[in-house]
Amino acid sequence: MLTVPFIREHKEEVLTRLSIKNFKNFDLIDEVIKLDDERKSLQQGNDETLAEINAIAREIGKLYQSGNAVEADQMKIKNTELKEKVKILADQLTIVKQSLLDKLVEIPNLPHSTVPPGRGAAENLNVFEEAVMPQLPANAKPHWDLITQYDLADFDLGNKVTGAGFPFYKGKGARLQRALINFFIDEAVAAGYLEIQPPLLVNEASAYGTGQLPDKEDQMYTIGLDNLYLIPTAEVPLTNIFRDVILQEEQLPVKVTAYSNCFRREAGSWGKHVRGLNRLHQFDKVEIVQISHPDVSYQILETMRDHVASLLRKLELPFRILKLCGGDMSFTSALTYDFEVFSAAQQMWLEVSSTSNFESFQANRMKLRFKDKSGNIQLAHTLNGSALALPRIVAALLENNQTENGIRIPKALVAYTGFEFID
């Protein structure tokens, strides 16, 4: 969430940078400023009335002490009237503050100055590519056919028990899932991240803090009776560990990682880009999160980007890194890199990770702050990345490593799977 002082002091910059995200509701900025003016006026009136009440109360005490009870009683009547006025002002102030907050949460984060303009994915910038394409046999198959051939997962059973997008993994398919999770967690721990096992359900305050609410409410699974939400990513519980927390500057950066199931009510569509493992409603992912000093958050974003790239190299997957244009960025992000792997049998790039810097946007929503060496309290910066999401990684591994004799397992995973081939 943007701060009101920043919006007031940098209105033209805010409008210019929001336009990069194709934000159109510029009247919202004026509404925020107008509501803040109203808030200030009510607050001033409330403070002045309270001061007057206190002054009269002191005067009443003096009058009683001097024996002037009649005048004191008259002034008590005035104070009663002023207290009623304070109550009215306080009620009005509460309404205006809530209206101001409701408007503020509709404004997306500002994109970083290096974010390119663009309306959608077609205009993202390819900033790095490491893609030695695999040579597949003539009878190469897409992963959904390989899954059936080697009995690695059951989509029909998932549909029967739960619904579309909730597959059962089994045999070597289940073992491959577990191997990837352990591999990704071990790599994150080796990179200095503290492993955490978070809950899969969060409350409304947590979903609000990281920006899923109100922006992505329709994409989340809800537990209505208890007003809880199934997490779309471990980013939500991990970042909310630090909600309403004041860290010390020497504690930064904080680095945490977690494996979790993820749940997303993404709208389905027809076509090979959503077949098999390409789009699921429940999937596994390892997440990395950092809480950073504002001065170094973009340096940290690069280290997180390098970490994800190292995982893909070890998995021997061709990949590219895209800098997202304004029109393809999330509501909360200031700068995002997407990682895509090439799925050879499908002949298409599949997104497997996003690494993002949210600057102080999430921190302001959740009051995540730190005390610097001078004793000043500042908002921290938050960053997160997928390291990695499993379904499309599995799809690419199966397709890219298929041979006449079975599916080869990358060397880095063999110690985790316990087998070199799926056959």
N, C-alpha and C positions, 0 to 999 in steps of 0.2 A: 504494500500500500504506500502510495506517495504521501509525503508529509504536506500539510497545508502551508507551512512557511515556504517550502520549496516551490510549491505551485504559485504562491503569491509573488515571490521574488523573481521567478524565472518563467513567467506565464508564456511568453513567446517561444522560449526554448522547449517548454513542455508541449505546446501545440505542434511545433515543427517535428519533434522527435516522435510524438504519437502518430503523426501522419505517416511515418515510415511503417508503422504497424497497420496502416489502413484504418485507423481509428477515425470515425466520422462525427461522433457526437461532441463537437467542440463546445456546444452550449453547456455541457456538463461542467466544464472548467469554470465558466462564469457562475454557474449555480453554486459550486463549491465555495467560491470567493464570496458570493452574496450571503450564503448561509454562515460563513465564518464571520462576516461583518455583523450579522444578526446575533451570533453567539457572543461576540465581543461586547456588543451593546447591552445585551441582557446580563452578561457577567459583570459588566461595570455597574449597571443599575442595581444588581443584587449586592455587589460588594459595598456600594455607597449606602444602600439602605441598611445593611448589617452594621456598617460603621455608625450610622445615625442612631440605630437602636442601642448600640453599646454606649454612645455618648449620652443618650437620654437616660439610660439605666444608671449611669454614674451620677447624673444630675438629680435623678429621683432619690438616690441614696443621700445626697447632700441636703435635699429639701426635707426629707424625713428627720435627718439629724438636727436640722435647724428648727424643727417644729412646724414647718409649713406643709401640713399633710394634705390640705385641699388642693394646692397647686401640684403636689406630688401625684395625687390621685388623677388629676387631669392629664398629667404627662403619661401616666400609666395607660390611660385610654388611647393616647396617641401611639404609644409603643405597641399596643395590641393591634392597632390598625396597620402599623408598619410591618409587624410580623406576618399579618395576613398578606400584605403586599409581597413580602419575601417568598412566601409559599407559592404565590401565583408566578412570580419571576422564576423560581426554582423549577416549577412544573414546565414553564415555557422553555427554560434552558435545557431541560432534559429532552424535550421533544426536538428542539433545534439541533442538539448534539447528535441525536440518533439519526435525524434526517441528513446531517452532514456526513456521518459515518456511512450511511446507506449510499450516498452519492460517491464517496471516496472509493468504496470497494468496487464500483463499476468502472473505475479507471485502470487500465492495464499498466504494467511496468513500462518504463521508458526503455527503448532499445539503446544499446551502446552505440557510440558514434561510428563504429566500424561496421555496423549492421547494414547490409545492402538493401535498397528498396526492392519491392517485388510483391506480387499478389499471391503467389503460391509456390508449391514445391518445385515447379519447373524453373523457377528463377533463383533457387539456392545456388551458392557458389561451391564448386568442387575445389577444395583447397589442398587436398593431398590424395594420392592414389597409389596403392601398392597392390597391383593386381596381375599376378601371373596366372592366367586362366588354366584350369585343369583340362587335360585331354581325356574325354570320356569315351567309353566303348560305344560302338554303333547303336547298341540296343539300350542306351542310357534311359533311365526312368526318373520321373519326378518323385519327390520324397514320399508323397502319399501312396504311390504304388510300391515303393521300397518298404514302407512301413507294413503294408499288407503282406508283401512277399516274405519278409523276415519276422512277421508277427511281433512287431515292436510296440504297437499301441492299438487301441480299439475305439474308433470314433462312434460306431453304432451303439456300443455298450454305454459310452458316455452320454449319448443322446437319450438312451432308454432310462438311465438312472437319474440324469440331471437335465440335460438339454444340449443343443448344439453348442460347440465351443468348450466342452468339458471332457476331454479325452481321458481314457484309462491308459497308462503306460504299463508295460509288462515285460518280463524277461530281460533281455539285453537292452530293450528300450528304457525300462525303469533304471537299470544299472547305469546306462549312459547319462540319464538325467542326474542321478546322484553323483556320478563322477564329475560332471561339469560343475555342479554346485560346490563340491568340495575343492575342486581346482580353483574356481574363482575366489572362494573365501580364503584359501591358503595364500593365493597371490595378493589379495588385499591386505591380509595380516602381515605378510612379508614387506609390504609397502608402508607399514606403520599405522594401519587402521585398527581400531579396537573392534573386535567382533561382538555383536549384540544380537540377541534373539528377541525380536519385538512382538507385541501382540498383533493379531491380524485384524482386530477391530479397533476403531478410534471413535472418540466422541466428536460432537459438532465443533467444539472449540479447536480441536486439533486439525480437523479438515478445513476450518476457516483459516487457521494460522498459516498453512502452507499454500493456500489459495485455491484448493479444490472447491470450496464453497465461497460464494455462491456460483462461481463461474462454471464448474463442471458437475453440478449436482445431478444432472440427468445421466451422467456417465458412471455414477457410483451405485453400488448395491447397498441398500439400506436395511437395517434391522429396526423396523418401525416401532415395535413395542418398547424397545429400550433406547430409541433414538441414537443408534450407533451405525457406523459405516464400515463396510469391508474395505480394506486398504487397496488403492489402485497401484501402489508402489510402497516399498519400505521407506522411501523418502519421508512420508507423512509421520509415522511414529518416531523415526530417528531424529528428524529436525525438531519435533515437538518435545523431545527430551529437554530442550533448552528454552522452552516457552516460559516467559516470566522469570528468566534467570539473568543475573549479572555476573559475567565471567571476569576474570582478571586478565589483563593484556598478555601476561606471560603464559597463560594457558593456551593461547592461540598459536597455530590453528588446532582446532579439535577435529579429529579424524575418526569416523565411525563407519562400520560396514555391517550389513545384515543380509542374510538370505530370507526370502519370504515367498509365499504364494501371493499373487497379485490378481485382483478382480476388477474387470472393466466391462461395463454394459455398452460396448461399442456396437453401433448399428452394423449389421451384416449386409453384404451385397454379393452378387454372383460374380464368378470369374476366378481364374487361377490365382489372382493375387490374394484371395481370402481362402483358398482351399487348404486342406490339411492343417499344417501347423502355422500357416502364414498369418492367421488372425484367430485368437482364442479369447474366451471370456475369463478363463482361469489359466494362469501360467506361472512359472517359477522365474525368479530373478534375483541376482545379487546386486545390491545397491551400495554405492559409496557416497558419503556425505561429509562435507567439511564446513566448519564455522571459522570464518577468517577475519583478520584485520582488513578494513577497507583498502588500505594502501597496497596490499599484495594479492588481492583476490583474483586478479586476472593472471598473475603469474601462477597461482594455484590452479586456475582453470586449465592452463597449459600442462601442468603436471598430471592432472586428472585425465586429460586427453591422451597424454603419452602412456598412461597406465592402461587405458582401454586398448590403445594400439598394440601394446606389448602382448596383451591377451590374444588378440587376433593373429598376431605373428606366430605365437606359440601353437595356436590351433591350425596354422598353415592355411589360413583362409584369405583369399583376395578381398581387399577392402578399400573403401574410399571414405574420406572425411568431407562433410559438407558444412559450410557456414550457412545457417538458415537466414533467409531473407525476412524482412519485417512481416510480410503477410503469412509466413508459415511458422512463425514463432508462437510459443505459448503465451497466455495472458500474463504469467508471472515472470518470465525470463527477460533478462537484459541482453544476453548473448548465449546462443546455443550452437554446439557442434553435433551433428548427427553422424553416426557411423553406419555404413551399409556394407554388407558382404554380398559377393556375387554368387548367386545360386545357378550353377552351370546348367542343370537339366531344365530349369525354368527359363533360363536366359534372361534373368532380371536381378536387379539389386534389391536387397531386403534390409530394411532398417533394423538394427540390433541394439543400438545404444544412442542415448542423448546425454551429453554433458553440458551443464548450464550453470551460469552465474546469475543469481537473482539479485545481486547487490544487497541493498537494505530493504527490499520490497517485502519479503517474508518476515524479516526481523522486526519491521515496524508493526506488522499485523500481530506478531506474537510477543512483542516487547522483549526481544532477545538482544541483550546489550552487554557491553564490557566496560570496565574501568581502566582507562589508560594510565600511563606512568605518572601523569600530572594530577590524577584523581578525577578527571572528567569522565562522564558517562556518555558513551557513544553507541549507536546501533552497529551491530556486527554485519558482515556479509555472509550469505549462505550459498553453498554450491552443492550440486549433486550430479551423479552420473550412474548410468546402468553399466554394470561391470560383471556380468552381462545378462541380458534377457535370453532365456534358453530356447524358446520354440523355433525361431528363425535360425539360430545358431545350429540347432539340431538338423533343421531342414537342409542347410547348406553343407554341413558335415556329411550327411547321408548322400546327398546328390553329388558333391564334388569328389568324394572318395570311393565311389562305386567302381568296382572292377569286375572282370569276368568271374572272379572267385569269391566275391563278397564285398563288404564295405570295410575299407581300411580305417583303423583308428589312429589319429595323430599321435606321434611319439609322446608328446607332453601329457596325454591322457591315459596311456597304457597302464601306468602305475595306479591309476584311480579305477579304471574299468576292470583290470585283471585279465583282459583279453585284447588281442591285436586286430581281430577281424570279427565282424558280424557276418556269419554264414549259415 
